[in-house]
Every structure is written in C-alpha cells, then in structure tokens.
Amino acid sequence: MPADIPPFPPGQDPDQTISYRTPRPQPSNDAHTRQWPYPEELGPTVTPPAAPAKRGRGWIIALVAAVLVGVVGGGGVWAASMLSGGGTQPDEVLPGNAVAYVRLDLDPAANQKIALFNIARKFSATKESFAGDDPRKALFETMRKDAGEFTELDYAKDVEPWLGDRIGAAVLPPAQDGAEPGMVVAIQVKDEEAALAGIAKLDSTPERTKTGVAFREGYAIIADTQEEADRYAKATPLSENERFTGDLDALGEPGVLSFWADLGAIAKVAGTEQDPDTMDLVRNARFTGALRFGDDYAELTGFARGMDVKTPETEPVKLGELPATTAGAAGISGLGDIVRDQWAKLQKAADAAGSGGRSLTESGAEYGLTLPDDLVTLLGKSITVAVDGEGLNSDQPNGGVVLRTDPAKAREVLAKLEASAAGGGVAPQLVKVEGDGKLVVATSQDYANKLSGQGTLADSETFQLAMPGAENATFGLYADLDKIESLYLDGLRGEERANAEVLRAVGLSGRASADNAGFTLRVLFN
C-alpha cells in the first residue's frame, strides 16, 4: 500500500500513535506521536462480545445504563462543570489479560461534550432532558417508577454521592477449559465508603453470592466474587498491554464511547481453533473503535489490525466523481480480484451452505454466464451504484451503475444476462455508454451521459463532511437525506416529522488492505 494512503480511519495511519489523554507511563515502542487529524472534530460492525449475563447481576447493567443517559442529558451548571477531560481511565484499573474492553466516558474532551449537547438539543426526545442538572437522577426515577427497580433506594442519598463519570467493562478468558468467560466492571467513584454502601443496596443477589467489590485508583472493581474483585484490583492493568495501547493510540480521540477486542483471543475462547482457516485469519487480529461527535454529526469509527488476509492492492472507488446532483450512491473496489483469487473457497462455502446439488459454475450457466470469468469482468476494478436527486419523484427515477472494467467484455456479459431475462419474459430497457476504462449502465440516455462524465460530487460540503477520506476509500456508501426526504416526510407528522427533518446525510467510507481494514460512519444533522 502506498505510504500516503492510510488504510483507516480515513486520514489516519494506524502505525502512528496519537496522544489523547492525561500522560502516563507507556510501554516502550518506536512509534511517534502526532496530532489527531481532525482537531476540531469529535469524531464500525463488530462490538466486543459481552460475557453471558448471570442471575442477579442486572443492577450492574442498570447502573451502566443510568450513567449512559448522562451522555445525552443534563445542561446548565452540570455541563459547565464537566468540561475538563483527562484523569484516570478504566483501562488503568482493569486486568491486562482482557480479551475485550468497552469504556463509557462522561468526562471526555470539552469539544466532544459541547458538540454532543448541541446535537441532542435538536431532537424532541432528548431536548427536554438537557434542561436538567443531573440526567442520571431522571433515569433512576424512571426505572424505579416504570420498571419497578430500586424501589427501596433514594438517588440523592444512595447513588449520587458516590457515582463518578466513567465506566469500563472487560471480558476475561475463562478460568479453566469449558468455563464461561469472566466479566469485571470498573465504576469511577467519588467516595469509596459511600460507594460500598450504595453498591450493597443495589445488589439484590442472595447473601451467599454477594457481588465482590474492591477499590483501585478511584474506581470500584466489581466482580462475581470478593476473591475475584481483590485479585483483579491487584492485577497488571490493561493499560500496560502493548498491543492494546498501540491500538488505542492509533485510534486517536477516544470519544464518549470506545471499545477494543482481541479477535484471536476471542476465537480461542469460542473454540475456533478447530477451524484452522478462520484461526489463521484472526490469530493476531484486534478490533478498535470509538463513538465521537462533531459540531453537526455523530461518528462511529473502527478498524481491524493484524488480519491475515491476502488481498491485492485496489484503487479508490471514486464516489466523489459522481454528479453533484447525486442523492445516493454505494461503491466498492477490488471485488473482481477477490472473486478471481478466492473462487475455490467461494464454491466450497456455497456447497457447505447448500445449493441444491449445483455448483456455482452450474448455476451461472443457467443464465448463460461462464463463471468465474464473467463475474470477474462485471465486478472489474470497482462497481458503483448511484441514484440522482433530479427526477427522483418521477415514474422512472434516474439510476445507474458504473463498472470500471473492460467495457467491451462487460457489454458481452450484459448481453448474456439480457438474453436470459428476455427468455424469462423480462426485457429491461437500459442504456449503455462506454467511457475510458468503464461502462455505464443507466435508466436513461441523459443520466448515462451524466454518469460517464467527470462529476463534482467531491466539491459538495455535505459529501466532504459525510465522507472523510473518500478520495482514498475502497468502499463507501452515501445518502443525501435532504435530497430524498420528500420520499418519506409526507408520511410523518408532528415530532416524528420534526426529528426526521433534522437528519441531513449519512456517509460510510473506509479502506481495506492486506492486514488492515477500517471505516468511518457519520450521520450529519441540520
């Protein structure tokens, strides 16, 4: 991969580290430090798996949910007092042998909190909660009233005095073969004595199985037993795991929510070692991601490192070269090479899934196709599907496909498909226009001509904000919701309509290479 085209997130090199929190001793490495490429911004799908829930531990989930509401609630004095960031993070107190980790931070960087508050106030469902001083209390009272939880507790007396701003959870390897993975939670606390009493009141399990609680650097370490809690509180922390810290540093701004998973370790826990092909793929792989916020968007970004995938270098998918009037588009590059190189495995997988006794080659022959050659030709270097914003409400909207491939060969393959469709009583009326190394297939001559030219979608402010790094992305999805809202707004009324009108656009962009893959998903707001 060229050095100037980082695989993920767009505009970011995973082999570089980014300082994002209060300085602390770091494992020795040769990586250097640089700034997050989007300093004014606040920024996956694989979610770190949770250990199986155990009876009587529901209060932990409820408490996590209560703090989560703090992310989208509160205002005034509470907001002004929460703009510091920094401080001890949950990974500095959770065990270093974790196979998965998730962190929720109500005290992230100030720009993230400000952006989050601004966005939440745009929606009727969250606007009202932002008028309060402590949204955690509002959720606590709601749970007590509607769900019958914590009926004997008083928030101001039993919870508020000790509950801090950060929560982390880690999934641990099973203590022995055949056992369930372990689970440990770290909750930041303001008062250890009050926290111990409050947690005891929250815990509704029988006396003989009371939850274990220990303290470490301002956090309550909560586990299934006291022996486990004490052991975890003394363990080497996750923050000293070099692979973890390298991945988190490459992630950059960790946002309000961040997560990490050692996919190889999880595969072992799941017994995937019995499948050598899968195990070889993920043995050294990790997945890292974050939820972040900008002035007018929410962003979920994530990347995988260490994947053993032998894929050829592919060129960008070039969604930015579509017409400026584009309402929606999706594209991916490199599929032709993947089909050609992995055809034997694809056939094997299809056989395992059941295909009525026919191979993929035989199935293609029914449509007049010679596989895999014809499929490789169609997919080519890249394939892009687009819908135009002009004429969207007409009987025949403008839509088309751009195939970056050998146009003459692609025409021959399409002719086979058209002949097969005609034999079945279907005769689609499609227009084809050849360009430089591409074939455009569209619903009208005007739109085919439009797609075959050099468009200027990349100059759109909406596209630029929704699709960071689009110029280097090997896959992407884009929808300008302002252009298509006429298709769905008429069926909405009142608050539903007002909330829908807030949505501006959605963009997904990413890049895959031999051993890395990453994405950024953004939702833009008006």
matplotlib code that plots the C-alpha trace (Angstrom):
import matplotlib.pyplot as plt

x = [0.0, 1.4, 2.6, 0.5, -2.8, -3.5, -6.0, -8.1, -9.7, -9.6, -6.7, -5.1, -2.1, -2.6, 1.2, 1.4, 0.4, -1.8, -1.7, -5.3, -5.4, -3.5, 0.1, 1.0, 3.8, 3.7, 5.2, 8.3, 7.8, 9.2, 6.1, 6.0, 3.3, 1.3, -2.0, -5.4, -6.0, -9.4, -8.6, -11.9, -13.9, -15.3, -15.4, -17.5, -19.6, -18.0, -19.0, -16.9, -18.8, -20.2, -19.9, -23.1, -25.2, -25.6, -28.7, -28.9, -26.4, -28.9, -28.3, -24.8, -26.4, -29.0, -26.2, -24.3, -27.5, -28.0, -24.6, -25.1, -28.1, -25.7, -24.2, -27.4, -28.7, -28.0, -27.2, -26.6, -24.3, -23.8, -22.5, -20.2, -18.7, -17.9, -15.5, -12.2, -11.5, -8.3, -7.9, -7.6, -9.2, -10.9, -8.1, -5.7, -7.5, -9.0, -7.0, -4.4, -5.5, -8.8, -10.0, -12.5, -13.0, -15.5, -15.4, -18.0, -16.8, -19.0, -15.9, -14.3, -12.7, -14.7, -15.3, -17.0, -19.3, -20.3, -21.0, -22.9, -25.1, -25.8, -26.8, -29.1, -31.0, -32.0, -34.3, -37.6, -36.8, -33.6, -34.2, -36.1, -33.6, -30.9, -32.7, -31.9, -28.9, -28.5, -30.0, -28.8, -31.4, -34.1, -33.3, -33.1, -36.5, -37.9, -36.5, -38.0, -41.4, -41.8, -39.6, -40.0, -36.3, -34.6, -37.9, -36.1, -33.4, -33.1, -31.0, -29.8, -28.8, -27.8, -26.3, -25.5, -22.9, -20.5, -21.2, -18.4, -18.1, -16.6, -17.4, -15.3, -16.1, -13.7, -14.3, -11.7, -10.6, -12.3, -10.6, -10.4, -11.4, -15.2, -15.9, -17.7, -15.6, -15.2, -16.7, -15.4, -16.7, -14.9, -17.0, -15.4, -16.4, -16.2, -16.4, -15.4, -17.3, -20.5, -19.9, -19.6, -22.8, -24.6, -23.5, -24.5, -28.0, -28.1, -27.1, -30.1, -28.3, -28.6, -26.1, -24.0, -23.3, -22.9, -21.0, -17.4, -16.2, -12.6, -11.1, -8.3, -7.2, -10.7, -12.6, -14.8, -13.8, -16.9, -16.8, -18.8, -16.9, -14.9, -11.9, -12.1, -12.5, -9.5, -7.4, -8.4, -7.7, -4.1, -3.5, -1.3, -3.6, -4.8, -3.0, 0.3, -0.7, 1.4, -1.0, -3.9, -2.2, -0.8, -4.3, -5.9, -3.2, -3.8, -7.5, -6.8, -9.6, -11.5, -14.7, -17.6, -17.5, -14.6, -14.1, -11.3, -11.3, -8.6, -10.2, -7.6, -8.1, -11.9, -11.7, -9.8, -12.5, -15.1, -13.3, -12.5, -9.1, -10.8, -11.2, -7.6, -8.6, -10.6, -8.0, -5.2, -7.2, -7.7, -4.9, -3.2, -6.2, -7.7, -10.7, -10.8, -13.4, -15.0, -18.2, -17.4, -19.3, -18.6, -20.5, -23.1, -22.5, -22.1, -19.3, -18.6, -15.2, -13.3, -10.5, -9.1, -5.3, -3.3, -5.8, -4.1, -5.9, -4.0, -5.8, -4.3, -3.9, -7.0, -7.7, -10.1, -13.8, -14.1, -17.6, -16.6, -16.5, -20.3, -22.6, -23.1, -26.9, -26.4, -28.8, -27.4, -24.5, -22.7, -19.4, -16.7, -13.4, -11.4, -14.3, -13.2, -9.8, -11.3, -13.7, -10.9, -8.4, -10.9, -13.2, -12.4, -13.2, -16.4, -17.5, -16.6, -18.6, -21.6, -21.6, -21.4, -24.4, -26.4, -27.1, -29.4, -26.6, -25.5, -22.1, -21.8, -20.5, -23.6, -25.9, -24.2, -24.6, -28.4, -28.1, -25.7, -22.7, -19.2, -18.1, -16.0, -14.7, -17.9, -18.4, -14.8, -15.4, -18.5, -17.1, -13.8, -11.7, -14.8, -18.6, -20.7, -24.4, -25.9, -29.3, -29.8, -31.7, -33.2, -36.4, -36.5, -40.3, -40.9, -42.2, -38.7, -36.0, -32.5, -30.4, -27.3, -24.2, -20.6, -18.4, -14.7, -13.7, -13.1, -16.2, -16.3, -16.1, -18.6, -21.1, -20.8, -21.6, -24.6, -25.9, -26.0, -27.9, -30.3, -30.9, -31.6, -34.0, -35.8, -36.3, -38.0, -40.4, -38.5, -37.0, -35.3, -34.7, -31.2, -28.9, -25.1, -22.4, -18.7, -16.1, -12.4, -12.0, -15.6, -19.1, -22.1, -25.5, -28.4, -32.2, -32.0, -29.6, -29.3, -28.3, -25.9, -24.2, -24.1, -22.5, -19.9, -18.5, -16.4, -18.8, -18.2, -19.8, -16.5, -16.9, -20.1, -19.8, -22.3, -20.3, -17.0, -18.3, -20.1, -17.3, -13.9, -11.0, -13.3, -10.5, -8.7, -11.7, -12.0, -15.7, -18.3, -22.0, -23.5, -27.1, -28.0, -31.2, -32.1, -32.4, -34.6, -36.7, -39.7, -40.0, -40.7, -41.6, -45.2, -46.0, -44.7, -46.4, -45.6, -42.5, -41.6, -41.5, -39.5, -37.0, -36.7, -36.0, -33.0, -31.2, -29.1, -26.9, -25.3, -21.9, -19.8, -16.2, -13.3, -10.4, -9.1, -5.5, -3.6, -3.8, -5.8, -9.3, -11.2, -14.3, -15.9, -19.7, -21.2, -24.7, -25.0, -27.6, -29.2]
y = [0.0, 3.4, 5.2, 8.2, 6.2, 5.1, 2.3, 3.6, 5.6, 8.0, 10.4, 8.3, 5.9, 3.0, 2.6, 6.1, 6.9, 9.8, 11.3, 11.6, 11.6, 12.5, 11.4, 8.2, 5.7, 4.0, 0.7, 1.2, 1.3, 3.0, 4.7, 8.5, 10.9, 13.2, 15.1, 13.8, 14.7, 16.3, 18.5, 20.4, 17.2, 14.8, 12.2, 0.2, -3.9, -5.6, -5.0, -6.6, -9.6, -9.5, -12.4, -14.3, -12.4, -14.1, -14.1, -11.3, -9.0, -6.9, -4.0, -3.6, -3.2, -0.8, 1.3, 1.4, 2.5, 5.2, 6.7, 6.3, 8.6, 11.2, 11.3, 12.6, 14.6, 17.5, 21.1, 24.4, 24.1, 20.4, 21.0, 23.8, 21.8, 18.8, 20.2, 19.1, 15.6, 13.8, 11.7, 8.0, 5.8, 2.4, 0.5, 1.7, -0.4, -3.3, -6.6, -6.7, -10.2, -8.9, -10.2, -7.3, -3.9, -1.1, 2.3, 5.0, 8.4, 11.3, 13.5, 13.4, 16.4, 19.6, 19.9, 16.5, 17.3, 20.7, 19.0, 16.2, 18.7, 20.7, 17.7, 16.2, 19.5, 19.2, 16.2, 16.4, 13.1, 14.4, 18.2, 18.2, 16.0, 18.6, 21.1, 19.2, 19.4, 15.6, 13.3, 10.2, 11.0, 11.3, 7.9, 6.4, 7.7, 6.5, 3.0, 2.9, 4.0, 2.1, -0.9, -1.4, -1.3, 0.2, 0.9, 1.0, 3.4, 7.1, 8.5, 11.6, 9.5, 6.2, 6.8, 10.4, 10.9, 8.3, 7.8, 9.1, 9.9, 6.8, 3.1, 0.4, -3.3, -6.1, -9.7, -12.1, -15.5, -18.5, -19.6, -23.1, -25.0, -25.3, -22.4, -19.2, -16.0, -13.7, -10.3, -7.3, -3.8, -0.7, 2.3, 5.6, 6.7, 9.9, 8.3, 4.7, 4.3, 5.7, 3.6, 0.4, 1.1, 2.1, -0.9, -3.2, -1.7, -2.1, -5.7, -7.9, -11.3, -13.8, -13.2, -16.2, -14.9, -11.2, -9.3, -8.7, -5.1, -3.7, -0.3, 0.9, 4.4, 5.9, 3.0, 0.3, -3.0, -5.2, -9.0, -12.1, -12.8, -10.9, -13.1, -12.2, -8.5, -8.4, -10.3, -8.1, -4.9, -6.1, -7.4, -5.8, -3.3, -3.4, -0.1, -2.0, -4.3, -3.0, -4.2, -2.6, 0.8, 0.7, 0.2, 2.9, 5.4, 4.6, 5.2, 8.8, 10.7, 8.1, 10.0, 9.3, 5.6, 3.4, -0.3, -2.9, -6.6, -9.2, -11.2, -14.0, -14.5, -14.4, -17.0, -19.3, -18.8, -19.7, -22.8, -21.6, -23.3, -26.3, -24.3, -23.6, -21.3, -19.0, -19.1, -18.2, -15.2, -13.7, -15.1, -11.7, -9.5, -6.8, -4.5, -1.0, 1.7, 4.9, 6.9, 10.6, 13.8, 16.9, 20.2, 18.7, 15.0, 11.8, 9.4, 5.8, 4.8, 1.5, -0.5, -4.0, -4.7, -7.9, -9.7, -12.3, -11.5, -11.8, -9.2, -7.3, -3.6, -1.9, 1.6, 4.0, 3.7, 7.4, 8.2, 11.9, 11.7, 11.2, 14.1, 16.8, 16.1, 12.6, 11.7, 8.3, 6.0, 2.9, 1.5, -1.0, -1.7, -4.9, -7.4, -8.7, -9.6, -11.2, -13.4, -14.5, -15.3, -16.8, -18.7, -22.1, -21.0, -19.3, -22.5, -24.5, -22.1, -22.3, -26.1, -26.1, -23.7, -25.9, -25.1, -27.9, -30.1, -27.5, -25.8, -22.0, -22.7, -24.7, -22.1, -19.4, -21.5, -21.3, -17.6, -18.0, -17.0, -18.5, -18.3, -17.0, -15.1, -13.2, -12.2, -11.0, -8.9, -7.3, -6.5, -5.3, -2.8, -1.3, -1.1, 1.9, 2.3, 5.8, 7.5, 11.1, 13.7, 15.1, 13.3, 11.3, 11.6, 10.7, 7.4, 6.4, 7.9, 8.3, 5.4, 3.7, 1.6, 2.5, -0.6, 0.2, -2.7, -3.7, -2.0, -4.3, -7.5, -6.1, -5.4, -9.1, -10.3, -7.9, -9.2, -12.7, -11.5, -9.5, -12.6, -14.7, -12.1, -11.8, -15.6, -15.3, -12.6, -9.6, -7.0, -4.2, -1.0, 0.0, 2.5, 1.7, 4.2, 3.4, 5.6, 5.5, 2.1, 1.9, 1.0, 3.0, 1.3, 3.6, 4.0, 6.9, 8.3, 11.6, 10.0, 7.6, 10.5, 12.3, 9.3, 8.8, 12.3, 13.7, 14.7, 17.2, 15.5, 15.7, 19.5, 19.3, 20.4, 17.7, 15.0, 16.2, 16.2, 12.8, 11.0, 11.9, 10.4, 9.5, 10.1, 7.1, 4.9, 1.4, 1.2, 3.7, 4.5, 8.0, 9.3, 13.0, 12.8, 16.4, 15.4, 12.3, 13.5, 14.1, 10.3, 9.8, 13.1, 13.1, 10.1, 11.7, 14.2, 16.3, 15.4, 12.5, 14.8, 17.4, 14.8, 13.4, 16.9, 17.3, 14.5, 15.8, 12.9, 9.6, 8.5, 5.4, 5.4, 3.0, 1.2, -2.4, -3.6, -6.8, -6.9, -3.8, -2.6, 0.4, 2.5, 5.7, 6.0, 9.5, 10.8, 14.6, 16.9, 20.1]
z = [0.0, -0.8, 2.2, 1.6, 1.5, 5.1, 5.4, 8.3, 9.6, 6.6, 7.0, 9.8, 9.9, 12.4, 12.8, 14.2, 17.8, 18.9, 22.4, 23.6, 27.4, 30.5, 30.1, 32.0, 31.7, 28.4, 27.2, 25.2, 21.5, 18.4, 17.3, 17.3, 18.4, 16.2, 16.5, 15.7, 12.1, 12.8, 15.9, 15.5, 15.3, 17.8, 15.7, 12.9, 12.7, 15.4, 19.0, 21.7, 23.0, 26.5, 28.8, 29.5, 32.0, 35.4, 37.5, 40.0, 38.2, 36.4, 38.6, 37.0, 33.6, 35.0, 36.6, 33.3, 31.5, 34.1, 33.5, 29.8, 30.0, 31.3, 27.8, 26.3, 29.2, 31.5, 30.9, 32.6, 35.6, 35.1, 31.6, 32.6, 35.3, 33.1, 30.6, 32.0, 30.4, 31.5, 34.6, 35.2, 32.6, 33.3, 31.3, 34.0, 36.7, 34.7, 34.3, 31.5, 30.2, 29.0, 25.6, 25.1, 26.7, 26.5, 28.0, 28.6, 29.5, 30.7, 31.1, 27.6, 25.9, 26.1, 22.4, 22.4, 25.2, 23.6, 20.3, 21.9, 23.8, 20.7, 18.7, 21.4, 21.7, 18.1, 18.8, 20.8, 22.5, 24.1, 24.2, 27.4, 29.3, 28.5, 30.7, 33.9, 36.2, 36.6, 33.9, 35.8, 38.5, 35.9, 34.6, 38.1, 38.9, 35.6, 36.2, 39.7, 38.5, 35.2, 35.7, 39.5, 40.0, 43.1, 44.9, 48.3, 47.2, 47.3, 44.4, 46.3, 49.4, 48.0, 44.5, 43.7, 46.5, 45.1, 41.3, 39.1, 35.4, 33.8, 33.5, 31.9, 31.5, 30.4, 29.3, 30.6, 29.4, 31.2, 34.4, 33.0, 29.9, 29.5, 31.9, 30.9, 30.2, 33.2, 33.5, 35.5, 35.7, 36.9, 38.0, 38.9, 42.4, 44.4, 47.8, 48.5, 51.7, 50.2, 47.0, 49.1, 50.9, 47.7, 45.7, 48.5, 48.3, 44.6, 44.7, 45.1, 45.0, 47.9, 50.8, 49.9, 46.4, 47.1, 44.4, 45.1, 45.4, 45.6, 45.0, 42.8, 41.9, 42.3, 40.8, 42.3, 40.8, 40.7, 40.0, 40.8, 44.0, 46.5, 45.8, 42.1, 42.8, 45.1, 42.5, 39.6, 41.7, 42.1, 38.5, 36.0, 34.2, 30.6, 30.1, 30.2, 27.4, 24.5, 21.7, 23.5, 24.0, 20.4, 19.1, 21.3, 20.4, 16.7, 17.2, 18.4, 20.1, 22.1, 22.2, 24.6, 24.0, 22.9, 22.6, 21.8, 21.2, 20.8, 18.0, 18.2, 21.9, 21.5, 18.7, 21.1, 23.8, 21.2, 20.2, 16.7, 16.9, 15.4, 12.2, 11.0, 8.2, 10.4, 13.2, 10.8, 9.7, 13.1, 15.2, 15.6, 14.8, 17.0, 16.5, 17.9, 17.7, 19.1, 19.1, 18.6, 17.9, 15.8, 15.6, 13.3, 13.2, 15.1, 14.1, 14.7, 13.6, 13.9, 12.4, 12.5, 12.6, 12.2, 9.9, 7.7, 4.5, 1.3, -0.9, -3.8, -3.7, -5.0, -6.3, -4.6, -5.5, -6.5, -5.3, -5.5, -9.3, -9.4, -10.5, -7.9, -8.1, -6.7, -3.9, -3.0, -4.0, -3.0, -4.3, -3.7, -5.4, -5.7, -5.8, -9.2, -7.9, -4.8, -6.8, -9.1, -6.4, -3.9, -6.3, -5.0, -1.4, -2.5, -4.2, -1.1, 1.1, -1.3, -1.2, 2.6, 2.7, 0.4, -3.3, -4.4, -5.6, -8.2, -8.2, -8.6, -12.1, -13.0, -11.5, -13.6, -16.7, -16.3, -17.0, -19.9, -17.7, -17.7, -14.1, -12.6, -15.7, -16.5, -12.9, -12.6, -15.7, -14.3, -11.0, -12.5, -10.6, -9.0, -9.2, -8.2, -8.0, -8.0, -7.8, -8.9, -6.9, -10.1, -11.2, -8.0, -7.8, -11.4, -12.7, -13.7, -11.4, -12.8, -11.6, -12.9, -12.4, -13.2, -14.0, -14.0, -16.2, -19.8, -21.4, -24.5, -22.4, -19.9, -22.8, -23.8, -20.3, -20.0, -23.4, -21.9, -18.9, -21.1, -23.3, -20.3, -18.9, -22.2, -22.3, -18.9, -20.2, -18.7, -21.1, -19.1, -21.0, -20.1, -21.8, -22.0, -22.6, -22.8, -21.2, -20.5, -18.8, -17.7, -18.8, -17.6, -17.5, -16.7, -16.9, -19.4, -22.0, -20.3, -17.0, -18.7, -20.3, -16.9, -15.2, -17.9, -17.4, -14.6, -11.8, -9.0, -6.0, -4.2, -4.1, -2.1, 1.5, 2.6, 0.8, 2.2, 5.8, 5.5, 3.7, 5.3, 3.3, 0.4, -2.1, -0.7, 0.3, -1.3, -0.2, 0.5, 1.0, 0.8, 1.1, 1.0, 3.1, 2.3, -1.4, -0.7, 2.3, 0.0, -0.3, 3.4, 5.1, 3.8, 5.9, 9.1, 11.4, 14.4, 16.4, 14.1, 11.1, 13.0, 14.1, 10.6, 9.2, 11.5, 9.6, 6.8, 5.4, 6.1, 4.9, 5.2, 4.0, 4.5, 3.2, 3.3, 2.7, 3.2, 7.0, 7.9, 7.4, 8.8, 8.4, 9.4, 9.6, 10.0, 10.5, 9.7, 11.2, 10.0]

ax = plt.figure().add_subplot(projection="3d")
ax.plot(x, y, z, "-o")
ax.set_aspect("equal")
plt.show()
